[in-house]
Amino acid sequence: MSSPFPYETFASDDTFYGRIKEIHKILNFAEQSNNLVIYSKRRLGKSSLIKETFRDKKEYLFIYCDIFDIASKEDFARKLINSLPKAFTYDVKKVFSQLNKLFKRINLSYTADPISGKISLKPELTALGYDDMIEEFFTAIFELAKKQKIVLAIDEFQEISQIKDTKIDARLREYIQIKNNISYIFLGSKRHMLNSLFEYKAPLFEQATPLLLEPLDIEDIYKFTSKHLNISKELVEYIFDLCAGETKLMQHIYHILYQNYKRKEISQELVHLSLKEIINAKSSAYKIIYDTFSLNQKKAFKILSKYKKNIYTKELLYEYNISKDSMQSSLKALYKREIIDKEDDIWFIPDRAFEIWGERF
């Protein structure tokens, strides 16, 4: 049996657990064609949550678009259009026929996955600019929305704020304000960037309701993990605290425990062996990143990873031979590189495994 604890892929129907309240709330918004902004720290399972919410919900056409790696407005538009054929679950020939009628300036071609052999559709977009692609996409989904409720989920939505040559949010507002059976769900992990898109006087101000995604409930974690591992609730709580509630790292630990020790009673020692295996596997990659830091940035990273709070005390700065000004400028530089993050004026390292590596390095 494969591991019931995926940590690098989206959870399947069999491996997803918890989040009942969140799923119910999201469905309530979708039913009314209202909009949501779902935000949280990274690695808490936002993407798996939104996919699970609309899994097998045939009353919705669920369009999922991940824009994590966009570098231009054209990238954004291409991502939207490419996400549309993937939203359909029925015969590819029927999808081809339906979309061909909707698209006016986009041609579709069949493509086959070289490994699985699965046939899918590929929109031909080389001749179209940003404005044309955006218009084609929204014209198509507005037409589809006449017959079926639509949910458009845009993951890592904060990335549009990096695009400076056009106001993507202002363009989206034009379409969002047309109420037509569509629910827009924006997901993001960089709270400060995401907030800037929905703050007062921003184009998307009051266009969506915020929903903060908290860490998984410990009771839900225990209920699921105890089906597959001989583990106590106290140890589940210990792992939760060790991982600072980060879903991905917890899942990775449970995956290793399942692979190596599923017939044993799980102990703290086995948890730490599993965590050590994870940190060792990531160490080379973390070292490469760390070596790109300046000397003061290395000191700032070590202080933040080890102490978390009260990082400007005279004793601590003296111990690491760094001034408060240098500490502050180094943190800002690491923030700009997205190594660290800030929430409510508190700096933190969003990758818990990297933080643990920093504590031990």
LOBA-933835 format. One record per residue (C-alpha): residue number from 0; y, x negated, z negated. Coordinates in steps of 0.02 Angstrom, whole numbers, plus 50000, padded with zeros to 5 digits. Each point is the difference from the previous one (the first is absolute). Example, Ala and Ser with C-alpha at 12.3 -4.5 7.8 and 13.67 -1.06 7.14 Angstrom:
# LOBA-933835
<sedren><k>0</k><y>49775</y><x>49385</x><z>49610</z></sedren>
<sedren><k>1</k><y>50172</y><x>49931</x><z>50033</z></sedren>
END
This chain:
# LOBA-933835
<sedren><k>0</k><y>50000</y><x>50000</x><z>50000</z></sedren>
<sedren><k>1</k><y>50174</y><x>49937</x><z>50043</z></sedren>
<sedren><k>2</k><y>50125</y><x>49978</x><z>49859</z></sedren>
<sedren><k>3</k><y>50084</y><x>50161</x><z>49939</z></sedren>
<sedren><k>4</k><y>50155</y><x>49897</x><z>49960</z></sedren>
<sedren><k>5</k><y>50095</y><x>49960</x><z>50161</z></sedren>
<sedren><k>6</k><y>50150</y><x>49889</x><z>49971</z></sedren>
<sedren><k>7</k><y>50054</y><x>49940</x><z>50173</z></sedren>
<sedren><k>8</k><y>49973</y><x>50162</x><z>50098</z></sedren>
<sedren><k>9</k><y>50050</y><x>50181</x><z>49976</z></sedren>
<sedren><k>10</k><y>49890</y><x>50096</x><z>49881</z></sedren>
<sedren><k>11</k><y>49878</y><x>50120</x><z>50082</z></sedren>
<sedren><k>12</k><y>49964</y><x>50177</x><z>49942</z></sedren>
<sedren><k>13</k><y>49856</y><x>49931</x><z>49894</z></sedren>
<sedren><k>14</k><y>50098</y><x>49858</x><z>49919</z></sedren>
<sedren><k>15</k><y>50167</y><x>50085</x><z>49969</z></sedren>
<sedren><k>16</k><y>50025</y><x>50063</x><z>49822</z></sedren>
<sedren><k>17</k><y>50137</y><x>50071</x><z>49890</z></sedren>
<sedren><k>18</k><y>50174</y><x>50054</x><z>50057</z></sedren>
<sedren><k>19</k><y>49960</y><x>50187</x><z>49992</z></sedren>
<sedren><k>20</k><y>50175</y><x>50046</x><z>49940</z></sedren>
<sedren><k>21</k><y>50083</y><x>49893</x><z>50133</z></sedren>
<sedren><k>22</k><y>49892</y><x>50074</x><z>50139</z></sedren>
<sedren><k>23</k><y>50041</y><x>50177</x><z>49943</z></sedren>
<sedren><k>24</k><y>50187</y><x>49961</x><z>49997</z></sedren>
<sedren><k>25</k><y>49999</y><x>49920</x><z>50173</z></sedren>
<sedren><k>26</k><y>49906</y><x>50149</x><z>50074</z></sedren>
<sedren><k>27</k><y>50125</y><x>50120</x><z>49922</z></sedren>
<sedren><k>28</k><y>50142</y><x>49909</x><z>50088</z></sedren>
<sedren><k>29</k><y>49905</y><x>49995</x><z>50165</z></sedren>
<sedren><k>30</k><y>49960</y><x>50186</x><z>49990</z></sedren>
<sedren><k>31</k><y>50187</y><x>50037</x><z>49992</z></sedren>
<sedren><k>32</k><y>50041</y><x>49869</x><z>50132</z></sedren>
<sedren><k>33</k><y>50105</y><x>49906</x><z>49873</z></sedren>
<sedren><k>34</k><y>50024</y><x>49813</x><z>49995</z></sedren>
<sedren><k>35</k><y>49950</y><x>49866</x><z>49875</z></sedren>
<sedren><k>36</k><y>50040</y><x>49818</x><z>49960</z></sedren>
<sedren><k>37</k><y>49850</y><x>49923</x><z>49913</z></sedren>
<sedren><k>38</k><y>50037</y><x>49833</x><z>49921</z></sedren>
<sedren><k>39</k><y>49915</y><x>49881</x><z>49880</z></sedren>
<sedren><k>40</k><y>49965</y><x>49818</x><z>49974</z></sedren>
<sedren><k>41</k><y>49887</y><x>49922</x><z>50131</z></sedren>
<sedren><k>42</k><y>49811</y><x>50011</x><z>49989</z></sedren>
<sedren><k>43</k><y>49993</y><x>50166</x><z>49907</z></sedren>
<sedren><k>44</k><y>49913</y><x>50094</x><z>50141</z></sedren>
<sedren><k>45</k><y>50140</y><x>50100</x><z>50084</z></sedren>
<sedren><k>46</k><y>49921</y><x>49986</x><z>50172</z></sedren>
<sedren><k>47</k><y>49827</y><x>50051</x><z>49940</z></sedren>
<sedren><k>48</k><y>50078</y><x>50146</x><z>49906</z></sedren>
<sedren><k>49</k><y>50091</y><x>50072</x><z>50150</z></sedren>
<sedren><k>50</k><y>49847</y><x>49979</x><z>50112</z></sedren>
<sedren><k>51</k><y>49887</y><x>50082</x><z>49871</z></sedren>
<sedren><k>52</k><y>50123</y><x>50144</x><z>49975</z></sedren>
<sedren><k>53</k><y>49985</y><x>50054</x><z>50181</z></sedren>
<sedren><k>54</k><y>49820</y><x>49950</x><z>50033</z></sedren>
<sedren><k>55</k><y>49908</y><x>50147</x><z>50078</z></sedren>
<sedren><k>56</k><y>50154</y><x>50112</x><z>49982</z></sedren>
<sedren><k>57</k><y>49983</y><x>50081</x><z>50171</z></sedren>
<sedren><k>58</k><y>50151</y><x>50111</x><z>49974</z></sedren>
<sedren><k>59</k><y>50110</y><x>49844</x><z>50020</z></sedren>
<sedren><k>60</k><y>50023</y><x>49875</x><z>50139</z></sedren>
<sedren><k>61</k><y>50017</y><x>49845</x><z>49892</z></sedren>
<sedren><k>62</k><y>50092</y><x>49856</x><z>50084</z></sedren>
<sedren><k>63</k><y>49994</y><x>49836</x><z>49905</z></sedren>
<sedren><k>64</k><y>50113</y><x>49858</x><z>50054</z></sedren>
<sedren><k>65</k><y>50005</y><x>49830</x><z>49912</z></sedren>
<sedren><k>66</k><y>50158</y><x>49904</x><z>50045</z></sedren>
<sedren><k>67</k><y>49973</y><x>49850</x><z>49884</z></sedren>
<sedren><k>68</k><y>50017</y><x>49870</x><z>50140</z></sedren>
<sedren><k>69</k><y>50140</y><x>50072</x><z>50107</z></sedren>
<sedren><k>70</k><y>50133</y><x>49876</x><z>50056</z></sedren>
<sedren><k>71</k><y>50107</y><x>50111</x><z>50113</z></sedren>
<sedren><k>72</k><y>50048</y><x>50180</x><z>50034</z></sedren>
<sedren><k>73</k><y>49883</y><x>49996</x><z>50151</z></sedren>
<sedren><k>74</k><y>49856</y><x>49949</x><z>49885</z></sedren>
<sedren><k>75</k><y>50037</y><x>50152</x><z>49892</z></sedren>
<sedren><k>76</k><y>50000</y><x>50119</x><z>50148</z></sedren>
<sedren><k>77</k><y>49840</y><x>49925</x><z>50070</z></sedren>
<sedren><k>78</k><y>49914</y><x>50019</x><z>49831</z></sedren>
<sedren><k>79</k><y>50046</y><x>50184</x><z>49994</z></sedren>
<sedren><k>80</k><y>49934</y><x>50036</x><z>50175</z></sedren>
<sedren><k>81</k><y>49840</y><x>49900</x><z>49975</z></sedren>
<sedren><k>82</k><y>49964</y><x>50096</x><z>49840</z></sedren>
<sedren><k>83</k><y>49999</y><x>50168</x><z>50089</z></sedren>
<sedren><k>84</k><y>49836</y><x>49987</x><z>50101</z></sedren>
<sedren><k>85</k><y>49912</y><x>49933</x><z>49843</z></sedren>
<sedren><k>86</k><y>50046</y><x>50159</x><z>49905</z></sedren>
<sedren><k>87</k><y>49882</y><x>50109</x><z>50102</z></sedren>
<sedren><k>88</k><y>49820</y><x>50015</x><z>49945</z></sedren>
<sedren><k>89</k><y>49926</y><x>50093</x><z>50148</z></sedren>
<sedren><k>90</k><y>49936</y><x>49944</x><z>50171</z></sedren>
<sedren><k>91</k><y>50104</y><x>49859</x><z>50076</z></sedren>
<sedren><k>92</k><y>50003</y><x>50084</x><z>50171</z></sedren>
<sedren><k>93</k><y>50076</y><x>50156</x><z>49924</z></sedren>
<sedren><k>94</k><y>50130</y><x>49893</x><z>49910</z></sedren>
<sedren><k>95</k><y>50038</y><x>49909</x><z>50163</z></sedren>
<sedren><k>96</k><y>50030</y><x>50165</x><z>50089</z></sedren>
<sedren><k>97</k><y>50108</y><x>50071</x><z>49859</z></sedren>
<sedren><k>98</k><y>50111</y><x>49847</x><z>49980</z></sedren>
<sedren><k>99</k><y>50020</y><x>49977</x><z>50187</z></sedren>
<sedren><k>100</k><y>50079</y><x>50172</x><z>50005</z></sedren>
<sedren><k>101</k><y>50117</y><x>49957</x><z>49856</z></sedren>
<sedren><k>102</k><y>50057</y><x>49827</x><z>50053</z></sedren>
<sedren><k>103</k><y>50123</y><x>49996</x><z>50145</z></sedren>
<sedren><k>104</k><y>50027</y><x>49813</x><z>50019</z></sedren>
<sedren><k>105</k><y>49846</y><x>49928</x><z>49916</z></sedren>
<sedren><k>106</k><y>49833</y><x>49969</x><z>50087</z></sedren>
<sedren><k>107</k><y>49838</y><x>49991</x><z>49903</z></sedren>
<sedren><k>108</k><y>49850</y><x>49890</x><z>50035</z></sedren>
<sedren><k>109</k><y>49826</y><x>49991</x><z>49926</z></sedren>
<sedren><k>110</k><y>49953</y><x>49846</x><z>49900</z></sedren>
<sedren><k>111</k><y>49836</y><x>49949</x><z>49919</z></sedren>
<sedren><k>112</k><y>49976</y><x>49905</x><z>49837</z></sedren>
<sedren><k>113</k><y>49905</y><x>49841</x><z>50047</z></sedren>
<sedren><k>114</k><y>49895</y><x>50007</x><z>49842</z></sedren>
<sedren><k>115</k><y>49966</y><x>50184</x><z>49968</z></sedren>
<sedren><k>116</k><y>50020</y><x>50060</x><z>50178</z></sedren>
<sedren><k>117</k><y>50104</y><x>50146</x><z>49937</z></sedren>
<sedren><k>118</k><y>50115</y><x>50075</x><z>50133</z></sedren>
<sedren><k>119</k><y>50182</y><x>50030</x><z>49955</z></sedren>
<sedren><k>120</k><y>50165</y><x>50031</x><z>50086</z></sedren>
<sedren><k>121</k><y>50136</y><x>49871</x><z>50030</z></sedren>
<sedren><k>122</k><y>50177</y><x>50055</x><z>50046</z></sedren>
<sedren><k>123</k><y>50082</y><x>49891</x><z>50134</z></sedren>
<sedren><k>124</k><y>50173</y><x>49960</x><z>49933</z></sedren>
<sedren><k>125</k><y>50061</y><x>49842</x><z>50087</z></sedren>
<sedren><k>126</k><y>50129</y><x>50089</x><z>50108</z></sedren>
<sedren><k>127</k><y>50078</y><x>50104</x><z>49859</z></sedren>
<sedren><k>128</k><y>50142</y><x>49956</x><z>49883</z></sedren>
<sedren><k>129</k><y>50025</y><x>50053</x><z>49818</z></sedren>
<sedren><k>130</k><y>50097</y><x>50160</x><z>50036</z></sedren>
<sedren><k>131</k><y>49875</y><x>50059</x><z>50130</z></sedren>
<sedren><k>132</k><y>49850</y><x>49967</x><z>49886</z></sedren>
<sedren><k>133</k><y>50078</y><x>50088</x><z>49851</z></sedren>
<sedren><k>134</k><y>50045</y><x>50150</x><z>50106</z></sedren>
<sedren><k>135</k><y>49825</y><x>50008</x><z>50075</z></sedren>
<sedren><k>136</k><y>49917</y><x>49992</x><z>49829</z></sedren>
<sedren><k>137</k><y>50103</y><x>50135</x><z>49916</z></sedren>
<sedren><k>138</k><y>49998</y><x>50114</x><z>50152</z></sedren>
<sedren><k>139</k><y>49810</y><x>49990</x><z>49996</z></sedren>
<sedren><k>140</k><y>49979</y><x>50034</x><z>49813</z></sedren>
<sedren><k>141</k><y>50128</y><x>50142</x><z>50005</z></sedren>
<sedren><k>142</k><y>49896</y><x>50082</x><z>50135</z></sedren>
<sedren><k>143</k><y>49838</y><x>49972</x><z>49902</z></sedren>
<sedren><k>144</k><y>50083</y><x>50072</x><z>49843</z></sedren>
<sedren><k>145</k><y>50016</y><x>50169</x><z>50087</z></sedren>
<sedren><k>146</k><y>49812</y><x>50023</x><z>49978</z></sedren>
<sedren><k>147</k><y>49955</y><x>49896</x><z>49847</z></sedren>
<sedren><k>148</k><y>50079</y><x>49929</x><z>49842</z></sedren>
<sedren><k>149</k><y>50035</y><x>49814</x><z>50018</z></sedren>
<sedren><k>150</k><y>50013</y><x>49862</x><z>49871</z></sedren>
<sedren><k>151</k><y>50081</y><x>49838</x><z>50056</z></sedren>
<sedren><k>152</k><y>49970</y><x>49862</x><z>49872</z></sedren>
<sedren><k>153</k><y>50095</y><x>49838</x><z>50028</z></sedren>
<sedren><k>154</k><y>49933</y><x>49860</x><z>49891</z></sedren>
<sedren><k>155</k><y>50107</y><x>49852</x><z>49943</z></sedren>
<sedren><k>156</k><y>50150</y><x>50101</x><z>50054</z></sedren>
<sedren><k>157</k><y>50122</y><x>49880</x><z>49917</z></sedren>
<sedren><k>158</k><y>49972</y><x>49880</x><z>50146</z></sedren>
<sedren><k>159</k><y>50121</y><x>50099</x><z>50108</z></sedren>
<sedren><k>160</k><y>50142</y><x>49933</x><z>49891</z></sedren>
<sedren><k>161</k><y>49965</y><x>49827</x><z>50073</z></sedren>
<sedren><k>162</k><y>50045</y><x>50059</x><z>50175</z></sedren>
<sedren><k>163</k><y>50186</y><x>49967</x><z>50018</z></sedren>
<sedren><k>164</k><y>50040</y><x>50042</x><z>50182</z></sedren>
<sedren><k>165</k><y>49981</y><x>50188</x><z>49978</z></sedren>
<sedren><k>166</k><y>49997</y><x>50131</x><z>49863</z></sedren>
<sedren><k>167</k><y>49821</y><x>50062</x><z>50009</z></sedren>
<sedren><k>168</k><y>50027</y><x>50108</x><z>49846</z></sedren>
<sedren><k>169</k><y>50148</y><x>50089</x><z>50080</z></sedren>
<sedren><k>170</k><y>49895</y><x>50035</x><z>50156</z></sedren>
<sedren><k>171</k><y>49857</y><x>50067</x><z>49894</z></sedren>
<sedren><k>172</k><y>50119</y><x>50115</x><z>49906</z></sedren>
<sedren><k>173</k><y>50040</y><x>50089</x><z>50164</z></sedren>
<sedren><k>174</k><y>49818</y><x>50049</x><z>50019</z></sedren>
<sedren><k>175</k><y>49959</y><x>50029</x><z>49816</z></sedren>
<sedren><k>176</k><y>50139</y><x>50129</x><z>49985</z></sedren>
<sedren><k>177</k><y>49916</y><x>50107</x><z>50133</z></sedren>
<sedren><k>178</k><y>49883</y><x>50103</x><z>49891</z></sedren>
<sedren><k>179</k><y>49847</y><x>50031</x><z>50106</z></sedren>
<sedren><k>180</k><y>49834</y><x>49996</x><z>49908</z></sedren>
<sedren><k>181</k><y>50004</y><x>49812</x><z>49968</z></sedren>
<sedren><k>182</k><y>49990</y><x>49911</x><z>49833</z></sedren>
<sedren><k>183</k><y>50063</y><x>49821</x><z>49996</z></sedren>
<sedren><k>184</k><y>49925</y><x>49883</x><z>49870</z></sedren>
<sedren><k>185</k><y>50077</y><x>49829</x><z>49976</z></sedren>
<sedren><k>186</k><y>49902</y><x>49870</x><z>49903</z></sedren>
<sedren><k>187</k><y>50064</y><x>49834</x><z>49936</z></sedren>
<sedren><k>188</k><y>49974</y><x>49863</x><z>49872</z></sedren>
<sedren><k>189</k><y>50169</y><x>49910</x><z>49998</z></sedren>
<sedren><k>190</k><y>50092</y><x>50123</x><z>49893</z></sedren>
<sedren><k>191</k><y>50174</y><x>49925</x><z>50016</z></sedren>
<sedren><k>192</k><y>49989</y><x>50000</x><z>50190</z></sedren>
<sedren><k>193</k><y>49925</y><x>50174</x><z>50005</z></sedren>
<sedren><k>194</k><y>50131</y><x>50070</x><z>49881</z></sedren>
<sedren><k>195</k><y>50140</y><x>49933</x><z>50110</z></sedren>
<sedren><k>196</k><y>49938</y><x>50110</x><z>50143</z></sedren>
<sedren><k>197</k><y>50011</y><x>50159</x><z>49895</z></sedren>
<sedren><k>198</k><y>50150</y><x>49964</x><z>49889</z></sedren>
<sedren><k>199</k><y>50165</y><x>50095</x><z>49999</z></sedren>
<sedren><k>200</k><y>50090</y><x>49993</x><z>50169</z></sedren>
<sedren><k>201</k><y>49847</y><x>49925</x><z>50087</z></sedren>
<sedren><k>202</k><y>49943</y><x>50101</x><z>50153</z></sedren>
<sedren><k>203</k><y>49839</y><x>50055</x><z>49913</z></sedren>
<sedren><k>204</k><y>50085</y><x>50050</x><z>49837</z></sedren>
<sedren><k>205</k><y>49915</y><x>50158</x><z>49932</z></sedren>
<sedren><k>206</k><y>49883</y><x>50009</x><z>50150</z></sedren>
<sedren><k>207</k><y>49844</y><x>49969</x><z>49893</z></sedren>
<sedren><k>208</k><y>49943</y><x>50020</x><z>49820</z></sedren>
<sedren><k>209</k><y>49950</y><x>49840</x><z>49909</z></sedren>
<sedren><k>210</k><y>49825</y><x>49984</x><z>49924</z></sedren>
<sedren><k>211</k><y>49964</y><x>49847</x><z>49894</z></sedren>
<sedren><k>212</k><y>49817</y><x>49949</x><z>50008</z></sedren>
<sedren><k>213</k><y>49941</y><x>49936</x><z>49832</z></sedren>
<sedren><k>214</k><y>49843</y><x>49893</x><z>49972</z></sedren>
<sedren><k>215</k><y>49833</y><x>50089</x><z>50001</z></sedren>
<sedren><k>216</k><y>49953</y><x>50096</x><z>49844</z></sedren>
<sedren><k>217</k><y>49880</y><x>49900</x><z>49891</z></sedren>
<sedren><k>218</k><y>49890</y><x>50152</x><z>49972</z></sedren>
<sedren><k>219</k><y>49977</y><x>50020</x><z>50188</z></sedren>
<sedren><k>220</k><y>49960</y><x>49815</x><z>50019</z></sedren>
<sedren><k>221</k><y>49870</y><x>50008</x><z>49863</z></sedren>
<sedren><k>222</k><y>49922</y><x>50160</x><z>50066</z></sedren>
<sedren><k>223</k><y>49971</y><x>49919</x><z>50170</z></sedren>
<sedren><k>224</k><y>49956</y><x>49821</x><z>49949</z></sedren>
<sedren><k>225</k><y>49875</y><x>50055</x><z>49867</z></sedren>
<sedren><k>226</k><y>49898</y><x>50085</x><z>50137</z></sedren>
<sedren><k>227</k><y>49971</y><x>49831</x><z>50081</z></sedren>
<sedren><k>228</k><y>50013</y><x>49875</x><z>49858</z></sedren>
<sedren><k>229</k><y>49940</y><x>49988</x><z>49820</z></sedren>
<sedren><k>230</k><y>50176</y><x>49985</x><z>49931</z></sedren>
<sedren><k>231</k><y>50090</y><x>50066</x><z>49847</z></sedren>
<sedren><k>232</k><y>50164</y><x>50093</x><z>50003</z></sedren>
<sedren><k>233</k><y>50077</y><x>49864</x><z>49892</z></sedren>
<sedren><k>234</k><y>49959</y><x>49871</x><z>50132</z></sedren>
<sedren><k>235</k><y>50072</y><x>50110</x><z>50137</z></sedren>
<sedren><k>236</k><y>50161</y><x>50006</x><z>49897</z></sedren>
<sedren><k>237</k><y>49993</y><x>49811</x><z>49980</z></sedren>
<sedren><k>238</k><y>49984</y><x>49975</x><z>50189</z></sedren>
<sedren><k>239</k><y>50143</y><x>50122</x><z>50029</z></sedren>
<sedren><k>240</k><y>50114</y><x>49899</x><z>49885</z></sedren>
<sedren><k>241</k><y>49940</y><x>49835</x><z>50072</z></sedren>
<sedren><k>242</k><y>50048</y><x>50060</x><z>50175</z></sedren>
<sedren><k>243</k><y>50161</y><x>50084</x><z>49942</z></sedren>
<sedren><k>244</k><y>49932</y><x>50161</x><z>50076</z></sedren>
<sedren><k>245</k><y>49992</y><x>49926</x><z>50176</z></sedren>
<sedren><k>246</k><y>49868</y><x>50100</x><z>50094</z></sedren>
<sedren><k>247</k><y>49955</y><x>49866</x><z>50127</z></sedren>
<sedren><k>248</k><y>49963</y><x>49864</x><z>49871</z></sedren>
<sedren><k>249</k><y>49902</y><x>50120</x><z>49890</z></sedren>
<sedren><k>250</k><y>49897</y><x>50055</x><z>50150</z></sedren>
<sedren><k>251</k><y>49967</y><x>49818</x><z>50046</z></sedren>
<sedren><k>252</k><y>49937</y><x>49963</x><z>49824</z></sedren>
<sedren><k>253</k><y>49889</y><x>50154</x><z>49999</z></sedren>
<sedren><k>254</k><y>49935</y><x>49952</x><z>50172</z></sedren>
<sedren><k>255</k><y>49944</y><x>49828</x><z>49938</z></sedren>
<sedren><k>256</k><y>49926</y><x>50075</x><z>49841</z></sedren>
<sedren><k>257</k><y>49902</y><x>50123</x><z>50108</z></sedren>
<sedren><k>258</k><y>49941</y><x>49866</x><z>50121</z></sedren>
<sedren><k>259</k><y>49947</y><x>49875</x><z>49868</z></sedren>
<sedren><k>260</k><y>49969</y><x>50092</x><z>49837</z></sedren>
<sedren><k>261</k><y>49966</y><x>50184</x><z>50032</z></sedren>
<sedren><k>262</k><y>49836</y><x>49994</x><z>49904</z></sedren>
<sedren><k>263</k><y>50080</y><x>49917</x><z>49849</z></sedren>
<sedren><k>264</k><y>50109</y><x>50066</x><z>49861</z></sedren>
<sedren><k>265</k><y>50175</y><x>49950</x><z>50049</z></sedren>
<sedren><k>266</k><y>50090</y><x>49888</x><z>49876</z></sedren>
<sedren><k>267</k><y>50170</y><x>49917</x><z>49989</z></sedren>
<sedren><k>268</k><y>49918</y><x>49837</x><z>50049</z></sedren>
<sedren><k>269</k><y>49935</y><x>50075</x><z>50163</z></sedren>
<sedren><k>270</k><y>50172</y><x>50075</x><z>50034</z></sedren>
<sedren><k>271</k><y>50081</y><x>49830</x><z>49980</z></sedren>
<sedren><k>272</k><y>49869</y><x>49918</x><z>50110</z></sedren>
<sedren><k>273</k><y>50039</y><x>50129</x><z>50133</z></sedren>
<sedren><k>274</k><y>50187</y><x>49975</x><z>49983</z></sedren>
<sedren><k>275</k><y>49976</y><x>49811</x><z>50009</z></sedren>
<sedren><k>276</k><y>49904</y><x>50021</x><z>50163</z></sedren>
<sedren><k>277</k><y>50144</y><x>50101</x><z>50072</z></sedren>
<sedren><k>278</k><y>50135</y><x>49877</x><z>49946</z></sedren>
<sedren><k>279</k><y>49900</y><x>49850</x><z>50062</z></sedren>
<sedren><k>280</k><y>49976</y><x>50082</x><z>50169</z></sedren>
<sedren><k>281</k><y>50187</y><x>50032</x><z>50016</z></sedren>
<sedren><k>282</k><y>50056</y><x>49834</x><z>49924</z></sedren>
<sedren><k>283</k><y>50017</y><x>49901</x><z>50162</z></sedren>
<sedren><k>284</k><y>50108</y><x>50135</x><z>50080</z></sedren>
<sedren><k>285</k><y>50106</y><x>50015</x><z>49843</z></sedren>
<sedren><k>286</k><y>50020</y><x>49810</x><z>49992</z></sedren>
<sedren><k>287</k><y>50064</y><x>49996</x><z>50179</z></sedren>
<sedren><k>288</k><y>50132</y><x>50131</x><z>49957</z></sedren>
<sedren><k>289</k><y>50045</y><x>49913</x><z>49836</z></sedren>
<sedren><k>290</k><y>50024</y><x>49833</x><z>50088</z></sedren>
<sedren><k>291</k><y>50137</y><x>50077</x><z>50108</z></sedren>
<sedren><k>292</k><y>50105</y><x>50034</x><z>49843</z></sedren>
<sedren><k>293</k><y>50138</y><x>49882</x><z>49947</z></sedren>
<sedren><k>294</k><y>49979</y><x>49912</x><z>49832</z></sedren>
<sedren><k>295</k><y>50108</y><x>50128</x><z>49910</z></sedren>
<sedren><k>296</k><y>49913</y><x>50144</x><z>50087</z></sedren>
<sedren><k>297</k><y>49833</y><x>49932</x><z>49938</z></sedren>
<sedren><k>298</k><y>50070</y><x>49995</x><z>49824</z></sedren>
<sedren><k>299</k><y>50069</y><x>50177</x><z>50014</z></sedren>
<sedren><k>300</k><y>49834</y><x>50065</x><z>50068</z></sedren>
<sedren><k>301</k><y>49902</y><x>49918</x><z>49858</z></sedren>
<sedren><k>302</k><y>50118</y><x>50068</x><z>49868</z></sedren>
<sedren><k>303</k><y>49992</y><x>50176</x><z>50071</z></sedren>
<sedren><k>304</k><y>49811</y><x>49999</x><z>50021</z></sedren>
<sedren><k>305</k><y>49969</y><x>49936</x><z>49823</z></sedren>
<sedren><k>306</k><y>50135</y><x>50088</x><z>49899</z></sedren>
<sedren><k>307</k><y>50049</y><x>50157</x><z>50100</z></sedren>
<sedren><k>308</k><y>50146</y><x>50044</x><z>49883</z></sedren>
<sedren><k>309</k><y>50135</y><x>49905</x><z>49907</z></sedren>
<sedren><k>310</k><y>49999</y><x>49868</x><z>50136</z></sedren>
<sedren><k>311</k><y>50177</y><x>49936</x><z>49965</z></sedren>
<sedren><k>312</k><y>49979</y><x>49939</x><z>49821</z></sedren>
<sedren><k>313</k><y>50073</y><x>49828</x><z>49963</z></sedren>
<sedren><k>314</k><y>49832</y><x>49938</x><z>49939</z></sedren>
<sedren><k>315</k><y>49908</y><x>50051</x><z>50158</z></sedren>
<sedren><k>316</k><y>50132</y><x>49932</x><z>50118</z></sedren>
<sedren><k>317</k><y>50003</y><x>49837</x><z>49902</z></sedren>
<sedren><k>318</k><y>49809</y><x>49987</x><z>50005</z></sedren>
<sedren><k>319</k><y>50000</y><x>50016</x><z>50190</z></sedren>
<sedren><k>320</k><y>50160</y><x>49899</x><z>50024</z></sedren>
<sedren><k>321</k><y>50091</y><x>50132</x><z>50100</z></sedren>
<sedren><k>322</k><y>50173</y><x>50076</x><z>49975</z></sedren>
<sedren><k>323</k><y>50030</y><x>50187</x><z>49992</z></sedren>
<sedren><k>324</k><y>50099</y><x>49994</x><z>50163</z></sedren>
<sedren><k>325</k><y>49860</y><x>49906</x><z>50088</z></sedren>
<sedren><k>326</k><y>49872</y><x>50122</x><z>49928</z></sedren>
<sedren><k>327</k><y>50099</y><x>50149</x><z>50065</z></sedren>
<sedren><k>328</k><y>50029</y><x>49926</x><z>50174</z></sedren>
<sedren><k>329</k><y>49815</y><x>49951</x><z>50012</z></sedren>
<sedren><k>330</k><y>49944</y><x>50176</x><z>49955</z></sedren>
<sedren><k>331</k><y>50118</y><x>50071</x><z>50131</z></sedren>
<sedren><k>332</k><y>49928</y><x>49881</x><z>50130</z></sedren>
<sedren><k>333</k><y>49821</y><x>50052</x><z>49957</z></sedren>
<sedren><k>334</k><y>50055</y><x>50181</x><z>50006</z></sedren>
<sedren><k>335</k><y>50073</y><x>49976</x><z>50174</z></sedren>
<sedren><k>336</k><y>49831</y><x>49929</x><z>50055</z></sedren>
<sedren><k>337</k><y>49914</y><x>50152</x><z>49921</z></sedren>
<sedren><k>338</k><y>49899</y><x>49889</x><z>49882</z></sedren>
<sedren><k>339</k><y>50070</y><x>50094</x><z>49851</z></sedren>
<sedren><k>340</k><y>50081</y><x>50170</x><z>49978</z></sedren>
<sedren><k>341</k><y>50122</y><x>50086</x><z>49884</z></sedren>
<sedren><k>342</k><y>50002</y><x>50170</x><z>49918</z></sedren>
<sedren><k>343</k><y>50127</y><x>50063</x><z>49873</z></sedren>
<sedren><k>344</k><y>50071</y><x>49822</x><z>49992</z></sedren>
<sedren><k>345</k><y>49831</y><x>49929</x><z>49952</z></sedren>
<sedren><k>346</k><y>49921</y><x>49866</x><z>50110</z></sedren>
<sedren><k>347</k><y>49812</y><x>50007</x><z>50031</z></sedren>
<sedren><k>348</k><y>49866</y><x>49928</x><z>50114</z></sedren>
<sedren><k>349</k><y>49928</y><x>50147</x><z>50100</z></sedren>
<sedren><k>350</k><y>49835</y><x>49912</x><z>50039</z></sedren>
<sedren><k>351</k><y>49909</y><x>49999</x><z>49833</z></sedren>
<sedren><k>352</k><y>49869</y><x>49874</x><z>50059</z></sedren>
<sedren><k>353</k><y>50140</y><x>49880</x><z>50053</z></sedren>
<sedren><k>354</k><y>50080</y><x>50026</x><z>49829</z></sedren>
<sedren><k>355</k><y>49837</y><x>49957</x><z>49912</z></sedren>
<sedren><k>356</k><y>49983</y><x>49846</x><z>50111</z></sedren>
<sedren><k>357</k><y>50177</y><x>49950</x><z>49949</z></sedren>
<sedren><k>358</k><y>49955</y><x>50020</x><z>49816</z></sedren>
<sedren><k>359</k><y>49853</y><x>49882</x><z>50018</z></sedren>
<sedren><k>360</k><y>50063</y><x>49875</x><z>50130</z></sedren>
END
